[in-house]
Amino acid sequence: MAQPATGGGGGFDPTILLMLAAFGLLIFMMMRGRKKAAKAQEQVRSNLAVGAEVMTQFGLFGTIASIDTDENKIVLEVSPGSFVTVHSQVVAKVVAPETPSMEIPDDASSLTSASVESAEEVQGNEGETPEETLRRLKNEENGPKA
């Protein structure tokens, strides 16, 4: 006996719900990424001023010589006397001036004084093996134990 064919509209398929949720998540993530990019670009534009050092999206560094907001053009001085005109959206970031983390002295005497003292300590005990010297120096660093 042949069974009668049933109509296809009777059941609910959960994969459709899963696909709709994934599509909604994809749309949400795309909109979120665009908002972040727009916010970052707005922050860069707010920091643009004549004299600021900037980097373009294609890696060109320069100092802003002039800004034309009507035509969205920025004139960059890439080297003394060399100017380049770029679109304002090409500016990727404003480069903050780097501050040196360590000052380098004019003479090297302050850098070598500690190593000379430790070399004199090691040379003062000629009868010691290297292991004994290391043990003695570690004990001196730790100080007397109470």
Residue, then its C-alpha position, 0 to 999 in steps of 0.5 A: m500500500a502506498q502512503p499518501a504524500t503529505g504537504g510540506g508546510g506542516g513542520f517548523d525547521p529550526t535551521i531557518l531560525l539558526m540561519l536568521a540569527a547568524f545573518g543578524l549577527l553578521i549584520f550587527m558586527m558589520m555595523r559595529g566595525r563601521k562605527k568604530a572605524a568612523k569614530a577612529q577617523e573622527q578622532v584623527r581628524s580632530n587632532l589635525a593641525v598645522g605643524a602636526e606630524v602625520m602618517t598616511q595610509f600608504g606609509l608616507f610621513g610628513t608635517i602638515a603645512s596647510i589644510d583645505t577643509d573645503e576641498n578635503k586636501i592636506v599639504l604635507e612637507v615630507s622633507p625641507g622644501s618638498f611638499v605633497t598634496v593628499h586627500s584628508q581621508v588618507v591620513a591614518k594617524v597623528v604621530a606623537p613625538e617620541t620622548p627618549s626613555m633614557e639619557i645617554p651621558d657624554d662620557a662613558s665613565s658613569l656606565t663603566s664604574a660599576s663594572v670596574e668595581s666588580a672586576e676589582e672584587v673578583q681580582g682581589n681573591e686570586g685563590e678562589t675558583p669561579e664557583e666560590t667567587l659566585r657564591r661569595l658575591k651572592n652572599e654579599e648581595n643578600g647580606p647577613k642572615a638574621 
